[in-house]
Amino acid sequence: MNAKSGGPAVTQERLTVLVSPVVQSAGYDLEELVLTPMGRRSLLRVVIDRDEGITLDDIAAMSHAVADVLDADEGVIGKAPYALELTSPGVDRPLTEPRHWRRAIGRLVEVTAQSAGAAGNSGSPEPLSIRGRVTGFDGAVVTLTVDGVDRQVPLSQLGAGKVQLEFNRPDESDTGPKPERVQRQHKPKKGRGKMNTDDALLAAEEK
């Protein structure tokens, strides 16, 4: 999970503590939580994921669940209006955790690995750039198929991987919109930050 700065650190921490149990209890991973001031209001962006992938129904359900817990603890953000955005990770999300590599099986990736070969002037192994398809992961070793040859690389030797966009993949074609976000506008009512369902916005755009 990554809680980026974008608001006071204490608010980020309190929001993470508040939201994380709700997300995890529903069977998802909280990948990122970012609170960003936007003039008189703030944008709270929550990114969730799981092995089975995320659907629009999942996003909508979790949007309601997160909004409910935020409304129940109005002091965590304050009484100013804010927008809550629930989304799934885009293909440009770096592969940094074991679960990221597990979910990347079948995808073409580019990653830098610490070579076990000759060392550079500093005495440290020279980094090696690898572009291949993830064909296996056992929790400790990633199998990358490069030009038809399987290479097994310990996860500890890999940097942050980057998924390569393949336009001929069925899940990346432009056959229709891919709903990945639900954004809800919140505004104070009688001293509370209350969700206004009339302002719910659905964005079917990929990050």
C-alpha positions in Angstrom: 0.0 0.0 0.0 1.2 3.5 -0.8 -0.1 6.6 1.0 1.3 9.5 -0.9 1.6 13.0 0.5 -0.9 15.4 -0.8 -2.4 16.6 2.5 -1.2 16.7 6.1 0.6 13.5 7.1 -1.6 12.9 10.1 -4.7 13.1 7.9 -3.2 10.6 5.5 -2.4 8.2 8.3 -5.9 8.5 9.9 -7.6 8.0 6.5 -5.5 4.9 5.9 -6.3 3.4 9.3 -9.9 4.2 8.7 -10.3 2.9 5.2 -7.9 -0.1 5.1 -10.0 -2.4 7.3 -13.1 -1.7 5.2 -11.3 -2.6 2.0 -9.5 -5.6 3.3 -12.6 -7.1 5.0 -14.3 -7.0 1.5 -11.4 -9.1 0.1 -9.5 -6.3 -1.7 -6.0 -4.8 -1.3 -5.7 -1.1 -0.7 -3.0 -0.2 -3.2 -3.0 3.5 -2.8 -4.6 6.3 -0.9 -4.0 9.9 -1.8 -5.6 13.1 -0.4 -5.1 16.1 -2.6 -6.3 19.6 -1.8 -8.2 21.2 -4.8 -9.1 24.7 -3.9 -12.0 24.7 -1.5 -12.4 21.0 -1.6 -10.2 17.9 -1.6 -9.9 14.8 -3.7 -9.6 11.5 -1.9 -8.4 8.9 -4.3 -8.6 5.2 -3.2 -7.1 2.5 -5.4 -8.1 -1.1 -4.8 -7.3 -4.4 -6.5 -7.5 -8.2 -6.1 -6.4 -11.3 -8.0 -9.8 -11.7 -9.7 -9.7 -8.2 -11.0 -12.1 -5.3 -10.4 -15.4 -4.7 -12.0 -17.6 -1.6 -12.0 -19.9 -3.3 -9.5 -17.0 -3.8 -7.2 -16.0 -0.2 -7.5 -19.5 1.0 -6.8 -20.0 -1.2 -3.8 -16.7 -0.2 -2.3 -17.4 3.5 -3.0 -20.5 3.2 -0.8 -18.7 1.3 1.9 -15.8 3.8 2.1 -18.2 6.8 1.9 -20.2 5.3 4.8 -17.2 5.0 7.1 -16.0 8.4 6.2 -19.4 10.0 7.0 -19.4 8.1 10.3 -16.1 9.8 11.3 -16.5 13.4 9.9 -13.5 14.6 11.8 -11.0 12.7 9.8 -11.3 15.0 6.7 -13.3 17.9 8.2 -16.5 19.6 7.2 -15.2 21.0 3.8 -16.6 19.4 0.6 -14.5 16.6 -0.9 -14.7 14.2 -3.8 -14.2 10.5 -3.2 -12.8 8.6 -6.2 -12.6 4.8 -6.1 -10.5 3.2 -8.9 -8.5 0.1 -9.9 -4.8 0.3 -10.8 -3.9 1.1 -14.4 -1.5 -0.9 -16.5 1.2 1.7 -15.7 1.2 0.8 -12.1 4.8 -0.3 -11.1 5.2 -4.0 -10.1 6.7 -3.6 -6.6 4.9 -6.2 -4.4 4.7 -10.0 -4.7 1.0 -9.7 -5.4 1.7 -7.4 -8.3 3.9 -10.0 -10.0 1.4 -12.7 -9.4 -1.3 -10.7 -11.1 1.0 -9.9 -14.0 1.3 -13.5 -15.1 0.8 -13.6 -18.9 1.8 -9.9 -19.3 4.8 -8.5 -21.1 7.0 -6.5 -18.7 10.2 -4.6 -18.6 12.3 -4.7 -15.5 15.8 -4.1 -14.3 17.5 -6.9 -12.4 20.7 -7.1 -10.5 23.0 -9.2 -12.7 24.9 -12.1 -11.1 27.6 -11.5 -13.7 30.5 -9.2 -13.8 30.6 -6.3 -11.4 31.1 -2.7 -12.4 33.7 -0.2 -11.1 31.9 0.1 -7.8 32.2 -3.6 -7.2 28.4 -4.1 -7.3 26.7 -6.2 -9.9 25.7 -4.3 -13.0 22.0 -3.9 -13.6 20.5 -5.9 -16.4 17.4 -4.7 -18.4 15.0 -7.5 -19.1 12.0 -7.4 -21.4 9.9 -10.6 -21.3 6.6 -12.2 -20.5 5.8 -13.2 -16.9 5.0 -16.9 -17.2 5.3 -17.9 -13.5 5.7 -16.8 -10.0 6.1 -19.0 -6.9 6.2 -16.2 -4.3 10.0 -15.9 -4.4 11.1 -16.4 -8.0 9.7 -14.8 -11.1 9.8 -16.7 -14.4 10.3 -14.4 -17.4 10.1 -15.8 -20.9 12.6 -13.9 -23.1 12.7 -14.9 -26.8 11.3 -18.3 -26.0 13.7 -18.9 -23.2 12.6 -19.1 -19.6 14.7 -17.1 -17.1 14.0 -17.5 -13.4 14.9 -14.4 -11.4 14.6 -14.1 -7.6 12.2 -11.4 -6.7 14.8 -9.8 -4.4 16.9 -9.1 -7.5 14.2 -7.3 -9.4 13.5 -3.6 -9.4 10.0 -2.1 -10.1 8.6 -3.9 -13.2 6.6 -2.0 -15.8 3.8 -3.7 -17.8 4.1 -3.1 -21.5 1.0 -2.1 -23.4 0.0 -4.7 -26.0 -2.8 -3.5 -28.3 -3.6 -6.9 -29.6 -4.5 -8.2 -26.1 -8.3 -8.8 -25.7 -8.4 -6.8 -22.5 -6.6 -3.9 -24.0 -8.5 -3.5 -27.3 -10.9 -0.6 -27.9 -14.0 -2.8 -28.2 -15.8 -0.7 -25.6 -15.4 1.4 -22.5 -13.7 -0.1 -19.5 -15.3 1.2 -16.3 -12.6 1.7 -13.7 -13.6 4.6 -11.6 -16.5 5.9 -9.5 -16.3 9.4 -8.2 -18.7 10.8 -5.7 -19.0 14.4 -4.7 -19.4 15.1 -1.0 -20.6 18.3 0.6 -21.4 19.3 4.1 -25.0 19.0 5.4 -25.8 20.3 8.9 -22.2 20.3 9.8 -21.3 16.9 8.3 -19.6 15.8 5.2 -22.5 14.0 3.6 -22.5 12.1 0.3 -24.8 13.7 -2.3 -25.9 10.8 -4.5 -27.3 13.2 -7.1 -23.7 14.3 -7.8 -22.4 10.7 -8.4 -20.2 10.6 -11.4 -19.2 7.5 -13.3 -16.0 7.8 -15.4 -15.3 4.9 -17.9 -11.8 5.8 -18.7 -8.6 3.9 -18.2 -5.7 5.5 -16.4 
